[in-house]
């Protein structure tokens, strides 16, 4: 009777049954207690799968496992009359398979316990019977370390090849929830660089943030860093001056999405809007908490022909922390307005007097409509700036439109005159936070906006200062750069024809300057400025990933950071199918070629 080899244990799945440890055959599902002799006897006689595990030296001196595999109809047999083919995995193939599997697990944010699952085990056994997938411990230790080092080298290589990078930092405003500050380097592709945690010794937050930002800038290379983008936390904003003092060519700017969200919150906080929200919540709660009213509302929504647009609409309360909560509540009330008003005057329904009064109040519905439209307008701009294709030059244009639409919306809103002034003051503060001289420069250098008179004289002068400052930083002749800018603005020289201007509608502004206008002295400055992102959006995605990854188990902070780095950067640095390196070495290929040609 052959002894049970250690490699054979993988063909049984351990489990606890009635308080006892049992082992189930992966092929016929028969269960045994931990008895090596009985388990070996079962393997020798198992009709579904017969396993003989033995170690034999491979051609290169490494060991390999050989396992007979049943010859199903979809598998070729070893010979016409044979029942089994022999599968084997040498150490080199095992290591390569482990590497590829680990990479797939990290890139898809799959649980590290995936390879412990019986269904995945059976899948791997069918795919490659001799292959033993790595354990959760392996996936969270040495395999993770190796993959992290490999990907980080690719990140540094990508940063080294970039001619302009931006440091994006966020996390202090919600530090208590996440405990993590994220740093991203945009090349312009946003690559996760690192994260830091606050310690008890860090008493001055702005000093700590400034020191960390300067450290990242020095590691990346100060010459190619043109901007830092942070959230709106006061500690972040206080660190701007120190960074700009150390690196005069770097512009510190605030996240446009954060700034616009702050504007939204300040409008919702106005007394008239707050009172409207409370009244709306009272109506929604009253209707949804009474079964008869809820059923009546649902039934009338689906049967009354005059209310087709609200067919099936349910009343909702604000949920979540983003802008959509209040807007969705207002919208659900407005879409169900006809039914709610009919319910208020119905003789068969007992509706509380205060709720009936609200539903019959024309001012209430007018306030809902105007406030919904105003908040929806601002919320759309928040989402627009969070998009991956949001650009720095678009911020100026966005605020120009935002100011116009808010001004037009305030006249018919529930806000009193003093509140309207407060809203416009909030808009001014938001614009001051979101628009810096480099935004004006990006707007002037974006070919899609050339010739548009949106900027003030002060903004134009500040844009010229940025262009001149970066010209000196890049060791360019300032006179030639400004002369090039003059020709660009006047559409002369290279920019005389109509074709070059129509081409800007089909490529990004930075590509347009790098490709078609590379011969112009202004090109390096323009292409660098137009690669700067306007928000910290990628950081917010990573913050949520940190929270989700911590749920996977008792992983250290270092392991969590590496997992998040893999999940993020593997997707951004994903190779093409032809970039995978084959297992055999160059020497192996020569030997194989010689044997085939002899």
N, C-alpha and C positions, 0 to 999 in steps of 0.2 A: 504493500500500500504506500504510495508516494506521500511524503509529508506535505502539510498545508503550508505553502510559501506565503510570505508576507504580502506579495503582490496580488494574491488571490482574494484577500479580504475585501478588495474594492468591488467584488462581484456580489457582496452582501451588504444590505443597508441596515444599520443598527436602528433599533426603535425600543420604546418602553411599552410593554403590554402587561397589564395587571400587576404593575409594580416590578416586573422583571425585565432584564435586558434581553432582547431577542434580535435575531439577524434574519432578514428576508432575502431570498435569492432574487436577484435583479431580473431573472429571465422567466422563472416559473412561479414566482411569488410565494414559494413554500417557506415556512418560518421554522427556525431552529433556535434553541438556546445556545449559549456560547460553548460549543463543543467542537474542537478542531477535527476530531476523528469523524464525527457524524457529518460535519459540513463537507469534509473532503470526500466522503463516500457519496454524498448527494451530488457533488460536482462531477464525480466520475460517471454517475448514472443518469444525470439530468438529460432528459430527452430534448429540452428546448435549447440547451447550451452546454457544451462540454468544454471544460477549461483545463488546460495543462500549462502551468506557469513555470517557466525555467529561464534562467539567465545564461546567456551565451555571449562570448566576446564578439563584437562587431569587427568589420574590416579595419576600423581606425583605432581599435583597442578599447572602445567604449562598450558598455553592456547594452543589451537590447532584450525586450520582452517579446516572446513569440506566443501568440494565442490563436488556436484554431477557431475559425468563425464559421457558423452554419451557412451553407451555400443556398441562400434564398433565390427566388426566380430573378430578382433584380441584381444579384451579385454573380460574377463568373466564378465557377469552381476551379480548383487547382488543376484538375484534369477532367476529361469527359466523364469518367465514372466516379470521380471523387465526390466526397460529401463536404469537405472542408477546404477553405483556403487559409493560409497562414498569415496573420497580421502581426506586425512587429513595430515597435517604436523605440528607436535608440535615444540616448540621452540628449543628443543634439536636437533631434526632432521634437522631443518632449519639451525642451526648454523654449524652442521657437514657437510651438503651439501655445505654451503657457503665456508667452509674451503677447501673442496675437489675441488670445482670449482676454487677458487682463486689459489690453488696450481697448477692446470692444466694450468691456464692462465699464471702464472709466468714461469713455466717450459718450455712452448712452445713459449715463447716470443709473446704471442697473445696480441692484443691491449686491453687496459683497457676499451675501449668503446664497447667491444664485447657484453656485456649483454644489451646494449641500442639498439642493432640492432633488427629490427622487426622479422627477420627470426630466429634469435637465441631465441627470446622471444617465438615465436610459437613452436619452437622445445622443449623448456623447458616445455611449457604448455601441449604439447602432451605427453611428457615423464612423467611429474609429475604436473598435473594441479594446485595443491594447493601450489606448491613451487614457491616462489618469488625470483628470482636471485638477487644478490647484485648489487648495482649501481656502476658506475665508481668511485664515491667518496669513497665508502666503499672499493673497490679494491685497491685504492691508499692510504688508510689511515690505519684504525685499522686492517683490514685483512692482509695488507702488513706487518705491524709491528709485528703481532703475528707470521706470517709465517717466517719472517726474524729471530726473536728470536729463533724459534724452530730449524731452519736450522743451525743457528750459533752455537747453542749448540751441534748439530751433528758434525759441523766442528771442534769445540774445542775437542770433544770427540775423533774424528779421529786423531787429532794431538797428543792428549795425549797418544793414543795407539801406535803411530809410534815410532820406535827406531832410526830413522834418518830422519831429515827434511831439506829442502833447502828453503831459502828465495829467491824468484824471484822478481825483481823490474825493472820496465821499464816505460818510459813515458817522461823523461826529454828532449830527443832529439826532440820530437814533441809536447812539452808542450804548445806552442802557439796555436796549432790547437785543442787539446783536453782539456787542462787545468787540466789534471788529471794524477797523478802518481799512478800506480797500484802495489799492493803488493800481491803476491801469496805465499802460503806455500805448497810445494810439499812433499807428505808423503809416497811414491813418487807420488800419485795421486795429480794433481795440483788443490788446493782448493783456491778460491778467499777469501782473508783475509780482505783487506780493501783498500781504496784509500785515497790519501791526495791531497790537493790543496795548491798552493803557495799563500802566502799573501804578502802585501806590506812590512811588517816588515822583511821578509826573504831576507836579502841582500847577504848572503854568501850561495850560492846554495849547495856547497859540504858539508858545515857544517850542513845545514838543512837535506840533504839526509842521511848523516852519523847518525845524531841524530834519524831520523825516522827508519832507519835500525836497529840501536841498540835497539830502543824501541820495535820493532817487535820481535827481537831476545830474549829480556828479557821476553816479554809476552808469547812467545811460549815455552821458556825454553832453555837457552844457552847450556846446556849439550847435547841436541839432535840435535842442529844445526851444520852442518858440512861444509856448503858452502852458499855463496850468489852469485846469477847470475844477472848481470845487462846488460843494453844496452851499446853502445859505446860512450855515451855522456861524454865529458871531466869532467863534474861535477860529474857524477857517478864514473868515474875512480878515481877522486881525493878523493872520500869518501872511497875507498877500504882500504887505509893505516890506516885510523882511526879505521875502523871496525876490521881489523886484529890486530891492536895494542891492542884494548880492549879485543878481543877474539882470542888469538894466535892459537887456534886449528881450526879456521874457515878460509877456503880458499875463497878469492874473485876472481871470474872469469868473463870474458866477454862473451856475447852471440856469439856463433860461426856463426850464421846466419847473424848477424849484421856485424861481422868482414869480412865475405866472400862477403857480399854485398858491403862493402867499397872497397874491392879489385876489384870487378866488375866495380864499378863507376870510380875508378882510371884508369883502362884500357880503358874504353870508353872515358875518358877525354884526352887520349894521342892524340897529334895533327893529326897523320895519321888516327886514328879511327874516330876522329871528322870530318875530311875532307871527309872521306868515308861516314859517316852518312849524312852529308849535301848533298853530291852528290846523295845519294840514295833517300833522301827525295825529292829533286828536280825532280827526275824521277817519283816517285810515285805521287807527286802533279800534275805534268804536265799531266800525263796520266789520272788520276782520275778526273781532273777538266774539261776535254774536253769530251763531250758526245760521239762524233764520235770515239775517241780513246778507250774510255771505252767499248763501244759496240763492237768494232772490237776485242779488247783484249778478251772480254768474249766469243765472237763467235768463235774465232780461238782456244781458250782454249778447247772448247767442241767439235770441229770438226776435228782438226788436229790429226791424229792417232799417230804421233810420240811424242805427248805430253800427253799421257794418265795419267802419274803420277801427272800432274798439273791440272787435269780435274776439272774445276769449281773454281780454286784458284783465290782469289781477292787480289789486291794490298792493303796493309794497312800501315798506318802511326803509329809511336810509340804512345801508349796510356798508361796511368797509370804511377805509379812510380816504379814498380818492374822491374826485369831484362828482362821480356818477351817482352817488347815493341820493343826495337831495334832488338832483335833476330827475332821476328815475321816479321818485315819489311824486313830484309835481306832474310828471308826464302821465303816470298811471291815473291820477285824479282827473286830469284834463281829458284823457281818452275815455274815461268812464263818466264824464260830466252829465250827460243826458240821463243815464240810468240813475245816478245818484240823486239828481234833482227830482226825478219821477218818484223815487223812493221817499223823498222828503215830504211830498204832498199826498202820498198814498194813504188812504183811509184804513187799509188793512195792515199797515206796518206801524209799530210803535217806535218812533224815533225820538230820541231825547231832544228837548227844545233847543239847546245850544248848538247841537249838531244840525238840526233842521234849519236854524237861522243861518249857519255858515253855508250850508248847501244852497240856500235861496238868496245869498248875498252876492250881487253882481260884482261888487268890488273885490270880493274874495277870489272869484274866478279870473277877473282881470289881472289881479296881482299875481296869481299863479302863472298865467300865460306870459306876462311881461318878464317876470323873474326867471321863469324857465328859459326863455329865449336868451336873456342876458347871461345867465350862468352856463347855458349850453354853448354859447359863443366862446366864452373864455375857456371852458373845458376842452373844446375842440382844439384850441391853440396849444393847450398843455399836451394833449395827445400828439399833435403835429410835431412838436419839438422833441418828443420822446422817440420818434421814428428813427430808424437806422440811417435814413437818407437825409436827415435834417442837416442843414449847413449853416455856417456862421453868418454868411451874408443874408440869410433869410430872416434873421432876428430883427434887423432894422425894418424890413418890409412888414414883418408881422406886427410890430408895435405901431407902425403907421396905420395899418388897417384896424388894429385893436382900438386905438384911440378914436378913430372915426366911428366905429360901430358902437362903442360904449357911450360916446357922446350922444349918438342918435337914439340909443335905447333908454337912456336915463330919463328923457322927457316924459315917457309914458309909463314909468315904473312906479312902484309903491314907495320909493325912497323920497324923503322930504328934501328940501333944498340944502339943508346943512349936511345931510347924509350924502347927497350927490356931490357936494364939494369934498367930502371925506373920501369918496370913491375916486375922484379925480386925483386927489393927493396921493392915494394908494397907488394909482397908476403911475404917477410921477416917480414915486419911490421904487416901484418895480422896474421902470425903465432905467432909472439911474443904476440899479443893481445889475441889470441884464445887458445894457449897452455900454461898451467901453470903446476907446479910440480904435482898437483893432477890429471891432465890429464894423465901424464906419469904413475902415480901410478895406475890409473884405467886401463890403457892399459896393464900393467904388471900383474894385478890381474884378467883380463878377461881371462877365460880359452880358449876362441876361439883364442887368440893371443899368448898363451904360446909358448915359443921357437922361436918366430920370432924376428929377429935382426933388428928392425926399429929405436929404440931409440939410441941417442948418449950417451956417457959416462956421460956427465953432466946431461942429463935428468934422467938417471938411478939413479945417486946419489941423485938428488932432490926427486925422487920417494921414495927412502929409507928414506929420512928425513921426508916425509909426513907420511909414515907408522909408523915410530918411534914416531913421535909427537902425532899421534892419539892413539897409544898404551898407552902412558902416560895419555892422556886425558880420556881414558876408563879404567884406573887403571889396565892395563894388564901388564904382565911380558914381557918387550921388548925382552929379550933374547929368550923366548919361541916363541914369535910372529915371530921374524926373523928366528928362526930355522924352524918353520912351513913353512915360505915362501921358505926357501932353499929346503925343501922336495917337495913342490909344484912345484918349478922351475925344479927340477931334476926328477920329476915324480916318487918319491919314497914313501914308506909307504902307506897311504891311496890312493895316486894317482898312484900306480904302475900298476893297471889293465887298460885295454883299455876301459872297459865299462863305467867307470866314466867320461872319456873324450868324449865319444860319446854322453853321456847324456846332455852335455852342449849345444848341437845343438837344443835341444827341450825345454829349459827353459831359462829364463833370467839369466844373470850372478849373480845377487844378490840372486835370488832364489836358484841357484846352490850352492852358498856358505852357505846360510842359511839352506838348506835342507840336501844335501849330505855331506857337509863339516863342519857341525855345531860343531863337536867335536874338531876341530882344533883351536888353539889359534889365528890364523890369521883370522878366520871367521868373528868376529864382525867388524874388520877394513875393510875387503874386502867388506862385504855386505853393509856397510855404504857408502863407496866411490862409489860403483857401482850403488847406487840409485840416485846419483846426476844428474839432467838433464843438457844438454849442452847449452840450449838456453832459451830465454825469450818468446818463441812462444805463450804460453797461454796469456801472457800480451797483445800481439798485437791483438789477437782475442777480448779481453775485451775492448781495446781502441776503436775498431770499434763498439762494442755493446754500449758503452757509447754514441757515436755519434748518433747511431740509436735510442736509448731509449729517448734521449732528444727531438726527433721529436714528441713523443707521446703527447706533450702538455706542459702546464706550470707546470712542476713538479720541485720541489726543488732539489738541488744537493743531499740532503740526501735521497730523494725518488728514484732518479735515481740510486744512489749507491745500495740501497736495491733491486731494481728491477734487476739490473745486477747481484748482488750476488745470487738472487733467480734463475735467468735464468741459471747461471753457476753451482752452487752447487747442485741444485735439480737434474740435469742430472747425476752428479757424485755420488750423494748419493741416487740414485733411489732405493727404496725398492723392494723386490720381492712381488708377489701377495699375499703371505701368511702373510706378515708383517703388513697388514692393521688391525687396532684395531677396533673391532665391536662396534656398538653404545651402546649396553646395558652394564651395569656395572656387576660386579661379583654378587651383590645382586639380580639384575634383572634376571640373568641366573638361580640362585637358585630357585627363585619364579616360573620362567617358567618351570623349570625341575619338581618341586613339583606338579604343576598343571597338567602337562602332565602324571605324573605317578599315580595320584590319580584316 
